[in-house]
Amino acid sequence: MVKTLRESKAKLSELVEAASRGEDVLISVRGKVKARLTKAGAARDSLDGARWARQLRKLHRAFAAGRSALSIEQILSEDRAGRV
């Protein structure tokens, strides 16, 4: 569900209730999404490192192109190098 900031201010209680039921509520400002309301437990789950690593391995297997595919270690190393 996408709501404008004006709508969100007027109906915050309803949007929080929708988010608590598991629905993602996106809030837009001038047509661009600027924020998301999610279920409280969902935010914590998305930061779980072990879960993230499992998803990364699954994606790597799904998109690997034979021997030329990068290893997970190479992907992480390139990502870390890009942050410096």
Order of alpha helices (4+ residues) and beta strands (2+ residues): beta-alpha-alpha-beta-beta-alpha-alpha-alpha
